[in-house]
Amino acid sequence: MRIESLRFQNLNSLAGEWSVDFQDPAFSAGGIFAITGATGAGKTTLLDALCLALFGRTPRLKTISTATNEIMTRGTGECVAEATFTTAKGCFRCHWSQRRARRKAEGRLQPPKHEIVDADNGTVLETKLRQVALKVTAVTGLDFDRFTRSILLAQGGFAAFLLAGPDERAPILEEITGTGIYSEISMGVHERVRDEAAALDKLQAQLDGLDLPDAEGEAQL
């Protein structure tokens, strides 16, 4: 999974519209970069925006509804998070938003909107909140829990990943690195060995059933 771009508006302390193009050479040329800044500068908000665009929630904020939205910048009437990303299954764009009535800061919260679009042709794939999250999981191989335990580790979450058992960690690493094919090869080899061993046992049983003549019998023949 590769994040191509991120756009958001009125999230936490970052009022107004913001965007990051990760295809810009400043990010892509070095292969690795860091998000730095003073406390409260909005570093975590960038990660919140990414998670919000994909899954409609963040590690710090599990619920956003018509009753509560603690991520919308105070004094504003709407917030937006949009991410474009590429996987082995194509290029997709996820757009999440919520506004207040008449887009006024004092207006009542309206239901959040969430959609996933095929970024290559503009086809809308899903628009229902739950179905969008499921579609994101289908095209990335990562649900919210896996995403926040491996790709986007919340503060204090790295230790939980390191302490996870092999049965929990291995599937996540396979999804991240694309090495799931080796598990398939391993299972295929195991099945082949089992089938060949069964065939060998069958041949051995047939051989054991043969009544071979002794030396005298061979001489008579």
C-alpha positions in Angstrom: 0.0 0.0 0.0 1.4 3.4 -1.0 -0.1 6.7 0.0 -0.2 9.1 -3.0 -1.7 12.2 -1.4 -3.5 13.5 1.6 -6.0 16.4 1.8 -7.9 17.6 4.9 -9.8 20.5 6.3 -10.5 21.7 9.9 -9.1 18.8 11.9 -7.9 19.4 15.5 -5.6 22.5 15.6 -5.1 22.7 11.8 -7.9 25.0 10.7 -8.5 25.6 7.0 -7.5 23.4 4.1 -4.2 21.4 3.9 -2.8 19.0 1.5 0.3 16.8 1.1 1.5 15.3 -2.3 3.6 12.3 -1.4 4.5 11.9 -5.1 6.5 15.2 -4.9 10.3 14.4 -5.3 10.8 16.0 -1.8 9.1 12.9 -0.4 9.8 10.2 -3.0 13.4 10.9 -3.9 14.9 9.9 -0.5 12.6 7.0 0.2 12.1 8.0 3.8 11.1 11.1 5.6 10.1 12.3 9.1 7.2 14.4 10.4 8.6 16.8 12.9 7.5 19.9 14.8 6.7 21.3 18.2 4.1 19.9 20.5 0.7 21.0 19.2 2.0 21.7 15.7 -0.3 19.1 14.1 2.0 16.1 13.5 -0.6 13.6 14.8 -3.3 15.4 13.0 -1.7 14.3 9.7 -1.9 10.7 10.8 -5.5 11.2 12.1 -6.5 12.6 8.7 -5.1 9.5 7.0 -6.9 7.1 9.3 -10.1 9.1 9.2 -10.1 9.1 5.4 -9.7 5.4 5.2 -11.7 4.1 8.1 -13.8 7.0 9.4 -12.2 6.9 12.8 -8.8 7.3 14.5 -6.9 5.5 17.2 -7.6 8.4 19.6 -11.3 8.9 18.5 -13.3 5.7 18.2 -16.7 7.3 17.6 -17.8 10.2 15.3 -21.5 10.7 15.0 -24.3 13.2 15.1 -23.8 13.3 18.9 -20.1 14.0 19.0 -17.2 15.0 16.9 -14.1 16.0 18.9 -11.8 16.1 15.9 -13.5 19.0 14.0 -11.7 22.3 14.7 -13.6 24.4 17.2 -15.4 27.3 15.7 -15.8 25.7 12.2 -18.8 24.1 10.5 -17.3 21.2 8.6 -14.3 18.9 8.4 -12.9 16.7 5.6 -10.3 14.0 5.2 -9.3 12.6 1.8 -6.6 10.1 0.9 -5.5 8.7 -2.5 -3.6 5.4 -2.3 -2.3 2.6 -4.5 -2.3 -1.2 -3.8 -1.8 -4.2 -6.0 -5.5 -4.0 -6.8 -5.4 -0.4 -8.2 -5.5 3.2 -7.3 -8.3 4.4 -4.9 -9.5 7.6 -3.3 -11.3 7.7 0.1 -13.2 10.8 1.1 -14.7 11.3 4.6 -16.5 14.4 5.7 -18.9 15.8 8.3 -20.6 19.2 8.6 -22.9 21.0 10.9 -26.3 22.4 9.8 -25.8 25.2 7.4 -22.1 24.8 7.9 -22.3 27.0 10.9 -20.2 26.4 14.0 -23.3 26.4 16.2 -25.3 24.1 13.9 -26.3 20.6 14.8 -23.9 17.8 13.6 -25.1 16.0 10.5 -24.4 12.3 9.7 -20.8 11.7 8.4 -20.3 10.9 4.8 -17.8 8.4 3.5 -17.0 7.0 0.1 -14.3 5.1 -1.8 -13.7 5.8 -5.5 -11.6 4.1 -8.2 -9.1 6.9 -8.7 -8.3 5.8 -12.3 -11.9 6.2 -13.7 -13.8 8.0 -11.0 -16.2 5.1 -10.4 -17.8 5.3 -6.9 -17.3 1.9 -5.3 -19.1 2.3 -1.9 -20.8 5.1 -0.1 -22.2 3.4 3.1 -20.1 4.0 6.2 -19.6 0.3 7.1 -19.3 -0.9 3.5 -16.5 1.7 2.7 -14.4 0.3 5.6 -15.0 -3.2 4.4 -14.0 -2.2 0.8 -10.8 -0.5 2.1 -10.0 -3.8 3.9 -10.6 -5.7 0.7 -8.3 -3.6 -1.4 -5.5 -3.2 1.2 -5.7 -6.4 3.1 -5.8 -4.4 6.3 -8.7 -3.7 8.6 -8.7 -0.8 11.2 -7.0 -2.9 13.9 -4.3 -4.3 11.6 -3.7 -0.8 10.1 -3.3 0.8 13.5 -1.1 -2.0 14.8 1.3 -2.1 11.9 1.1 0.8 9.4 0.0 3.6 11.7 1.1 2.8 15.2 -0.5 5.1 17.8 1.6 6.5 20.6 2.4 3.5 22.9 1.2 1.0 20.3 4.6 -0.1 19.1 5.2 -2.2 22.2 1.9 -4.0 21.7 3.0 -4.9 18.2 6.4 -6.2 19.4 4.8 -8.2 22.2 2.2 -9.8 20.0 2.5 -13.5 19.5 3.7 -15.0 16.3 0.2 -16.1 15.3 -0.9 -12.5 15.6 2.1 -10.8 14.1 2.9 -13.1 11.1 -0.3 -12.5 9.2 0.2 -8.7 9.6 3.7 -8.9 8.4 2.6 -11.0 5.4 0.1 -8.3 4.4 2.6 -5.5 4.8 5.5 -7.2 2.9 3.4 -9.1 0.3 5.1 -12.4 1.4 1.8 -14.2 1.8 2.7 -16.1 -1.4 5.3 -18.0 0.6 2.7 -19.3 3.0 0.7 -20.5 -0.1 3.8 -22.2 -1.5 4.4 -23.9 1.9 0.9 -25.2 2.1 1.1 -26.4 -1.5 4.3 -28.3 -0.7 2.8 -29.8 2.4 -0.2 -31.0 0.4 2.0 -32.4 -2.4 4.1 -34.3 0.2 1.0 -35.7 1.8 -0.4 -36.9 -1.6 2.8 -38.4 -2.7 3.2 -40.2 0.6 -0.3 -41.7 0.3 0.6 -42.8 -3.3 3.8 -44.5 -2.0 1.9 -46.2 0.8 -0.6 -47.6 -1.8 2.2 -48.9 -4.0 3.9 -50.4 -1.0 0.7 -52.2 0.0 0.4 -53.6 -3.6 4.0 -54.8 -3.5 3.5 -56.4 -0.1 0.6 -58.3 -1.6 2.6 -60.0 -4.3 3.5 -63.7 -3.8 7.1 -63.9 -5.2 8.6 -67.4 -5.8 11.7 -68.5 -4.0 14.9 -69.7 -5.7 13.5 -73.2 -6.3 10.3 -71.8 -7.8 12.3 -69.6 -10.1 14.3 -72.6 -11.3 11.1 -74.6 -12.0 9.7 -71.6 -14.0 
